[in-house]
């Protein structure tokens, strides 16, 4: 007589989902990816073709899009990863549910309230900012405590914690903007969030993990991870932010050219040569290749602006960074961690492979949108392309997070 499959009860699903920090926060991040981009795609379509007759957002929609992606969507994944790996990097006990569930509540609840403000107005937007800030500070405090227990010996952990502190500063500026509208506060929040928070965390994780993943997949692989490059990267990133905040666009090439050269050299140093790479490793290196590409574009734009006072590429360099680098490595790194921590084979698979290839297309579309006459229409196409890329990947990933680890 065949066994009747059991039906998972809500409490069982919740227990499985909260079994590890990456499960809960990756689930929240994956859900947020679609919620955030669904709204943005609808807004772009309506702005271009006046299809839906949407009401005005509490703050300019472009600013709201930047805040949601920088302070809600991507940080959910980052907190999930860091709260999982910090104890492993430092040989400390793993965190318990009481530690990371409040982070998840703050990040997910904050974005839900932020999106609800599209119909509920500014009070919900303010509540969303406060809830996000609460989850952020709770998670940051946990990570600071871990680095303190480690006596600040793990430099990658120190770097990530420092970046998240910049994120808290940017989030605070955004919250202040909601209560006393000063465009300078929002401008600073966006620039700090992208280049002083997201970029250093992504780079730090790549600096630690790319060579590690390659060594695990390729027995003959050896590559250095010089810590001085991490220090130089921070100096260049903060120099870039300082120039942006002072509107010194004609001088951005000063930090950006060395940034492009440094990251290109690291890509060359880390790229495996003796063995064929498995697909799951290959996409990590392709994603990292967007970093020198984006700063090469930043440098070109800055030099052109210095010569002719014209932004020839618009926001193309920024979206080479946001979609090309952040988006590609989001798929590649989260897939690698999800497969490994769920007990599944370390393979890319068709779903993640489709998502990764589609993100490359979306990045190119968004870059080209800056060079086309109908820029808004191309942006809408790119936003829809993002949703097409992520729907299957999000569905599969969330199913994994809601099911027990494969034994």
C-alpha positions in Angstrom: 0.0 0.0 0.0 1.5 3.3 -1.1 2.1 6.1 1.5 -0.1 9.1 1.3 2.0 12.3 0.9 1.7 14.6 3.9 0.6 18.1 3.5 2.8 20.7 5.1 1.0 22.9 7.6 1.7 26.6 7.8 3.6 26.3 11.0 5.8 23.5 9.4 6.5 25.8 6.4 7.4 28.7 8.8 9.7 26.4 10.8 11.4 25.2 7.6 11.7 28.7 6.2 13.2 30.0 9.5 15.6 27.1 9.8 18.6 29.2 8.6 19.2 32.9 8.0 19.8 32.5 4.3 16.5 30.6 3.9 14.4 33.3 5.5 16.1 36.3 4.0 16.7 34.9 0.6 13.0 34.1 0.4 12.2 37.6 1.4 14.7 39.0 -1.1 13.4 36.8 -3.9 9.8 37.9 -3.2 10.9 41.5 -3.0 12.6 41.2 -6.4 9.3 40.6 -8.1 7.2 42.9 -6.1 9.6 45.8 -6.6 10.1 45.3 -10.3 6.5 44.6 -11.0 5.6 48.0 -9.7 8.5 49.6 -11.6 7.5 48.0 -14.9 3.9 49.1 -14.5 5.0 52.6 -13.6 7.3 52.8 -16.6 4.7 51.5 -19.0 2.1 54.0 -17.7 4.6 56.8 -17.9 5.4 56.0 -21.5 2.0 55.0 -22.9 -0.5 56.2 -20.2 -2.1 52.8 -19.9 -3.2 52.5 -16.3 -3.7 56.1 -15.1 -1.6 55.6 -12.0 -1.7 58.2 -9.2 1.4 60.2 -8.3 3.8 58.5 -5.9 4.5 60.1 -2.5 8.1 61.0 -3.7 9.4 61.0 -7.3 9.1 57.5 -8.7 12.7 57.3 -9.8 13.9 58.0 -6.3 11.5 55.5 -4.8 12.7 52.8 -7.3 16.3 53.5 -6.2 15.5 53.3 -2.5 13.5 50.0 -2.8 16.2 48.3 -4.8 19.1 49.6 -2.7 17.6 49.5 0.8 15.1 46.6 0.6 15.6 44.1 -2.2 19.4 43.6 -2.4 20.1 44.0 1.4 17.7 41.2 2.2 20.0 38.8 0.3 23.0 40.4 1.8 21.8 40.1 5.4 20.8 36.5 4.6 24.3 35.7 3.3 26.3 37.5 5.9 24.3 36.2 8.9 25.0 32.7 7.6 28.7 33.0 6.8 30.0 35.3 9.5 29.9 32.6 12.2 31.6 30.2 9.7 34.3 32.7 8.8 35.0 33.3 12.5 34.5 29.7 13.8 31.7 30.9 16.0 28.3 29.2 16.8 25.6 29.6 14.3 22.9 32.2 14.9 19.5 31.2 16.2 16.0 32.2 15.0 15.7 34.8 17.7 18.7 36.6 16.1 17.7 36.8 12.4 13.9 36.6 12.3 13.6 40.2 13.5 15.8 41.2 10.6 13.5 39.5 8.2 10.4 41.1 9.7 12.0 44.5 9.4 13.2 44.1 5.8 10.0 42.5 4.4 7.6 44.6 6.4 9.4 47.7 5.5 9.1 47.0 1.8 5.5 46.0 2.0 4.7 49.3 3.7 6.8 51.2 1.2 4.8 49.6 -1.7 1.5 50.1 0.1 2.4 53.8 0.2 1.7 53.9 -3.5 -2.0 54.0 -2.6 -1.7 54.9 1.1 0.5 57.9 0.8 3.4 59.4 2.8 2.5 58.0 6.3 2.9 54.5 5.1 6.2 55.4 3.4 7.5 56.8 6.7 6.4 53.7 8.6 8.1 51.5 6.0 11.3 53.5 6.4 11.2 53.1 10.2 10.5 49.4 10.1 13.3 48.9 7.6 15.7 50.9 9.8 14.7 48.7 12.8 15.5 45.5 11.0 18.7 46.9 9.5 20.0 48.1 12.9 19.2 44.8 14.5 21.1 42.9 11.8 24.0 45.3 11.9 24.2 45.0 15.7 24.4 41.2 15.4 27.2 41.5 12.8 29.1 44.0 14.9 28.9 41.8 17.9 30.3 38.9 15.9 33.2 40.9 14.6 33.9 42.1 18.1 34.0 38.6 19.4 36.4 37.7 16.6 38.6 40.7 17.8 38.2 42.2 14.3 40.6 39.7 12.8 38.5 38.7 9.8 39.0 41.6 7.4 36.2 40.6 5.0 33.8 40.6 7.9 35.0 44.1 9.0 34.7 45.4 5.5 31.1 44.1 5.1 30.1 45.5 8.5 31.6 48.9 7.7 29.6 48.9 4.4 26.4 48.1 6.2 27.1 51.0 8.6 27.2 53.3 5.6 23.9 51.7 4.5 22.4 52.7 7.9 23.6 56.2 7.4 22.0 56.3 3.9 18.8 54.9 5.2 18.8 57.5 8.0 19.2 60.3 5.4 16.3 58.8 3.4 14.1 58.8 6.6 15.1 62.4 7.4 14.1 63.3 3.8 10.6 62.0 4.3 10.2 64.3 7.3 12.0 67.4 6.0 12.1 67.3 2.2 15.6 68.3 1.1 16.7 66.8 -2.2 20.3 66.8 -1.0 19.4 64.2 1.6 17.8 61.9 -0.9 20.7 62.4 -3.4 23.2 61.5 -0.6 21.1 58.5 0.4 21.1 57.1 -3.1 24.8 57.6 -3.8 25.9 56.2 -0.4 23.6 53.2 -0.8 25.0 52.3 -4.2 28.7 53.0 -4.0 29.5 53.1 -0.2 27.3 50.2 0.8 26.2 47.8 -2.0 29.4 48.0 -4.1 31.9 47.3 -1.2 29.8 44.4 0.1 29.6 42.8 -3.4 33.3 43.3 -3.9 34.3 42.0 -0.5 32.2 38.8 -0.9 33.8 38.3 -4.4 37.2 38.9 -2.9 36.7 36.2 -0.4 34.5 33.7 -2.2 35.3 33.7 -5.9 38.7 32.1 -5.4 37.3 29.8 -2.7 34.5 28.6 -5.0 36.9 28.0 -7.9 39.3 26.1 -5.6 36.4 23.9 -4.5 35.3 23.2 -8.1 38.8 22.9 -9.7 41.4 20.8 -7.8 44.4 22.4 -9.5 43.2 26.0 -9.0 45.3 28.4 -7.0 44.9 32.2 -6.9 46.0 34.9 -4.4 43.5 37.2 -2.6 45.7 40.1 -1.7 44.2 42.1 1.1 45.8 45.3 -0.1 43.3 45.3 -3.0 40.5 45.4 -0.5 41.9 48.5 1.1 42.6 50.2 -2.2 39.1 49.4 -3.4 37.6 51.1 -0.3 39.7 54.2 -0.9 38.6 54.5 -4.5 35.0 53.8 -3.7 34.8 56.5 -1.0 36.7 58.9 -3.3 34.0 58.3 -6.0 31.2 58.9 -3.5 32.8 62.1 -2.3 33.1 63.4 -5.8 29.5 62.5 -6.6 28.2 64.3 -3.5 30.2 67.4 -4.6 29.0 67.0 -8.2 32.6 66.6 -9.3 31.7 64.6 -12.4 34.6 65.9 -14.4 37.0 64.3 -11.9 35.3 60.9 -11.4 37.8 59.4 -13.8 40.5 59.9 -11.2 39.2 57.1 -8.9 37.3 55.3 -11.6 40.1 54.5 -14.0 42.2 52.9 -11.2 39.0 51.1 -10.0 38.5 49.6 -13.5 42.2 48.7 -13.8 42.3 47.1 -10.3 39.2 45.0 -10.8 40.2 44.0 -14.3 43.6 42.8 -12.9 41.8 40.8 -10.3 39.5 39.2 -12.9 42.6 38.2 -14.9 44.3 36.9 -11.8 41.3 34.9 -10.6 40.1 33.6 -13.9 40.9 29.8 -14.1 43.1 28.8 -17.0 44.0 25.2 -16.6 40.6 23.6 -16.4 37.2 24.0 -18.0 34.9 25.8 -15.6 31.5 24.3 -14.6 28.7 26.6 -15.5 27.9 27.6 -11.9 31.5 28.9 -11.5 31.6 30.5 -15.0 28.6 32.7 -14.3 30.3 34.1 -11.1 33.3 35.2 -13.2 31.1 36.7 -16.0 29.2 38.6 -13.4 32.3 40.0 -11.8 33.5 41.1 -15.3 30.7 43.7 -15.3 32.6 45.5 -12.5 35.6 46.7 -14.6 33.2 47.2 -17.5 31.0 49.6 -15.5 33.9 51.6 -14.1 35.4 51.8 -17.6 32.1 53.4 -18.7 32.1 55.7 -15.7 35.6 56.8 -16.6 34.7 57.4 -20.3 31.7 59.5 -19.3 33.7 61.5 -16.8 36.5 62.3 -19.3 34.0 63.2 -22.0 32.2 65.5 -19.5 35.5 67.1 -18.5 36.1 67.9 -22.2 32.7 68.9 -23.4 30.3 69.3 -20.4 28.0 66.5 -21.7 26.9 63.2 -20.2 27.1 61.1 -23.3 26.2 57.9 -21.6 23.5 59.1 -19.2 22.9 56.5 -16.6 24.3 53.7 -18.7 27.4 53.2 -16.4 25.2 53.1 -13.3 23.0 50.4 -14.8 26.0 48.4 -16.0 26.9 48.3 -12.3 23.3 47.9 -11.0 22.0 45.3 -13.4 25.1 43.9 -14.9 27.2 43.5 -11.8 24.7 43.4 -9.0 22.0 41.6 -10.9 24.3 39.0 -12.5 26.0 38.1 -9.2 22.7 38.1 -7.4 21.6 35.2 -9.6 25.0 33.5 -9.6 25.9 33.8 -5.9 22.4 33.1 -4.5 22.1 30.0 -6.7 25.5 28.7 -5.6 24.6 29.2 -1.9 21.1 27.9 -2.3 22.2 24.7 -4.0 25.0 24.0 -1.5 23.1 24.8 1.7 20.0 22.8 0.6 22.1 19.7 -0.1 21.6 19.8 -3.8 24.3 19.3 -6.5 26.4 22.3 -7.2 25.1 22.9 -10.7 23.7 26.0 -12.4 20.6 24.3 -13.9 18.3 25.5 -16.6 16.2 27.8 -14.5 19.2 29.7 -13.1 21.0 29.6 -16.4 18.0 31.2 -18.1 17.8 33.9 -15.4 21.5 34.7 -15.8 21.4 34.9 -19.6 18.2 37.0 -19.4 19.9 39.4 -17.0 22.7 39.9 -19.4 20.2 40.9 -22.1 18.3 43.2 -19.7 21.6 44.9 -18.7 22.4 45.6 -22.4 18.9 46.8 -23.1 19.0 49.2 -20.1 22.4 50.5 -21.2 21.2 51.0 -24.8 18.1 52.8 -23.5 20.3 55.7 -22.6 21.4 56.0 -26.2 18.0 55.7 -27.8 15.5 58.5 -28.6 12.6 56.6 -26.9 14.6 56.0 -23.7 11.5 55.5 -21.5 10.0 52.9 -23.8 13.3 51.0 -23.8 13.5 51.2 -20.0 10.0 49.7 -19.8 11.0 46.8 -22.1 14.1 46.2 -19.8 11.9 46.2 -16.7 9.6 43.7 -18.2 12.6 41.6 -19.3 13.8 41.6 -15.6 10.5 40.1 -14.5 10.7 37.5 -17.3 14.2 36.6 -16.2 13.4 36.3 -12.5 9.9 34.7 -12.3 11.1 31.0 -12.9 14.2 31.5 -10.7 12.2 33.1 -7.8 9.6 30.3 -8.0 12.2 27.5 -7.9 14.3 29.3 -5.2 11.2 29.9 -2.9 10.2 26.3 -3.3 13.6 25.2 -2.1 13.5 27.5 0.9 10.0 26.1 1.9 11.1 22.5 1.7 13.5 20.6 4.0 17.1 20.1 3.2 17.8 17.2 0.9 19.6 14.5 2.9 
